[in-house]
Amino acid sequence: MHAAFPKTNTKKLSTGMRQIIYNNVTSHHDNPETIEWDAMPHFLLRRGMTVFPFTESASAITFGINTSHIHNVKAVSVSCCLTSTQELTWTLDGKAIHTNNLPDKITSNKSSLSAVCAIVQNSHICTGYEDSISHDTWSLTTDENSTKKRSHSSSCLMLLQIGYSPPCEYCYGLSYRENKRQRVSQKNHDIPLQELNQNIDHGKVTKIPNQEDQQLIPDEDDDQIVKLSPATHQDLCDILAEVSPTLAATNFKLLLIQQVRNSNCSVTTQRRWDKRVISLCLSLWNRSPKSYSTLQNSGYLVLPSGKLLTKYKNCIKQNCGFNQYMFKWMNYECDNKNVSRQGRHGGLSFDEVAIQEDLVYTRRDDEILLKGFIDINEESKYGSLLKNKGIPKTDLASHVFQMVFLGNTGFRWPIAYFATREISAPEIYSVFWDAVFQLHEWGFTVDYASMDGAVSNRSFIKLHFTEPVTPRQANFMVTNRADMRRKLAMIMDFSHCVKKIRNGLLKSGSHGLPKELMIDGKQVLWSYFRDAYTWSLDCNTIAFNRKLTPSHFDPDTAEKMRNHLSEEVLDSDMLHLMETYQASMDGKGGHLDSTVKLLKNTSTFIKIFRDKRPINKLCDKRLTELDDVAKFFLAWERQLEESSLPTKDKKIHMLSYECRDDIISCINGFLGFAKQTLTIEATAEVTPAMINSDVIENVFCQVRSTHNGSNTNPTVAAYGSTINSIILGQSTISMKSNAKSVGNICAANPLQFYTKQPLTKQTKNMPKQKVLSNVIDY
């Protein structure tokens, strides 16, 4: 490769002579034979060297030689600039040379200057390596047919030490890697498929990757990795940063490297992916497999296959009951998101959702399973035997009971689900405390329970109290049996409480309706709300409350379940409308006083429980305002109970007992939880907007629509397979929390990222365990 570029001086210098020349540059002799500055140009000419037409000045002298090389039809010259301060600067073809191979300072004597001239005459130029796509041409003055296209490394030394042949070590290394890459690529294209299959059959191929997912990141000795020198690597980084500083971020560089590396793999099973790419693709694929497939087939990006992502998604086989792998995964993910110790404290939300009563055959290894029967725990089975007088009876499940942990800083995780047929209070009691103990063993503390106002949930709360103590007297606080030093708050879901208040108002009227609410002797009728809305439309150019629609005042069955419809007729905007409507009556709106009083309390109730600002002090005024709201509903109840009205009329003039009890549970339970949290931990925070069942309703919505199409009635088998998709598809940090950041607002990583379990090996579920000391670590 270097025959066409002979050395400038054909006389080969020995290693000893080379060392003598370099030592003489800065040597100090006893008889230095100092050369005056004015005599230096004549001294260079008398040495008989090929010297440039040099320039003289009072402070610098430039001298050099013309080499036998031609670069882009221009003769290549090596020159040296000597300053009056005895400093040297070297240039090649007009470009400065920055290298440790050449001296940068001399002494003013004949031997030192002669050594510099010897270096200029005997050093070799690095001519790079042959590259057919390069735009630079090199040739010799003595050979017209020697013109070739050549490339250089960005770290090229340009001028080599005496005795060294071109190219330099950096250009040679780059040439070697380029040739090796071309040989590997050509080899992959030259082998016919039939010959490759024959080689596999005869055992000639020693390593054939049969799984795309055996390793996420290539080994250091992979043939397809281009190992760059530190200087070349830094040059590439600098070029990328200069071209587009905003695109030189870590994630973009990672994606660029992955695309270049995997686009060269014609066999998909040989592609290797970084964990971060797998995690992002899993999140996109779980949310919309069709959209992911469209992007994958578009040709714009090379992405992991759906088969590989399916293996990562199904790393845990979801079944009814508690799974220790789920707790292990939850713990790993919590550490990965850097969740604080306070973030491991939180609440346990649970609720039921209706499903399709159906049996589904599933296969696990060599075992055929039937999914669709009731599956809660052993206590439930024994209770069913006692209920049926010892006759075993198996019913199809009609509901799924889901439990979700929500930390104080927003970390959320669906820990378990159970196939039920309208779960009973004793079954909730058994499952709930089992979950509390299991979470405690894995370092999570449950400080409150969030639920809706179902009959079984209300009976579950009463199971914790014995006469004469009632839940109200204990402020809905029970002893935490996993940690006897702490209390656990029973909190009814805020959204369900608001809907119950609205539903009570819907029934309030004087024309055959079951309710006629009354506060301080004045009626609170639903017609007052409708009249205020009608007045705002008829008598004003601009509506006072633009959110209100006819659906707010005459909701159908489906609209009654909408949270925003119930909250918007009881919030501060409705209060403003009602007060304005009352003021427009010119002193004749006294009958609306009780309605305005109710709206003042409901608007405060809604405003605080939708507030995303954290509470970090016991003196926060929002705690006092919530306590005043609870006192209002208790005073309303006490006022009517102490009146002389018949019992039947008392019930007509009040909200239902269940509604009143749920409101007190929601407020007093939250106050007890907040006071305990802020008292024990001085730096703790409580976000009111997070204390509700929205997190579990979000799981139900994804099961019904996002991951199963428009299927509002999934089976038990379909429900279980969706849980992994939810975990891998949504952010593990709630968007309502105050712990959001760029780093942790992302979906969970697959369990394989944290364990050494091979992806190709099917992970079997561990048996349900009640003794937590038997937890298996793999």
Buried (B, 14 or more C-beta within 10 A) or exposed (E): EEEBBBBBEEEEBEEEBBEBBBEBBBBEEEEBEEBEEEEBBEBBEEBEBEBBEBEEEEEBBBBBBBBBBBBEEEEBBBBBBBEEEEEBBBBBBEEEBEBEBBBBEBBBBBBBBBBBBBBBBBBBBBBBBBBEEBEEEBBBEEEEEBBBBBBBBBBBBBBBBBBBEBBBBBBBBBBEBBEEBEEEEEEBEEEEEEEBEEEEEEEEEEEEEEEBBEEBEBEEEEEBEEEBBEEBEEBEEEEBBEEEEEEBEEEEBEBEEBBEBBEBBEEEBBBBBBEBBBBBBBBBBBBBBEEBBEBBEEEEEBBBBBEBBEBBBBBBBBBBBBBBBBBBBBBBBBEBBEBBEBBBBBBBBBBBBEBBBBEBEBEEEEEEEEBBBBBBBEBBEEBBEEEEEEEEEEEBBBBBBBBBBBBBBBBBBBBBBBBBBBBBBBBBBBBBBBBBBBBBBBEBBBBBBBBBBBEBBBBBBEEBBEEEEEBBEBBBBBEBEBBEEBBBBBBBBBBBBBBBBBBBBBBBBEEEBEBBBBBEEBBBBBBBBBBBBEBBEEEEEEEBBEBBEEEBBEBEEEEBEBBEBBBBBBBBBBBBBBBBBBEBEEEEBEBBBBBBBBBBBBBBBBBBBBEEEBBBEEEBEBBEBBEEBBEBBBEBBEBBEEEEBEEEBBBBBBBBEBBBBBBBBBBBBBBBBBBBBBEEEEEBBBBBBBBBBBBBBBBBEBBBEBBBEEBBEBBBBBBBBBBBBBBBBBBBBBEBBBBBEEEBBBBBBBBBBBBEBEBEEEBEBBEBBEEBEEBEEE
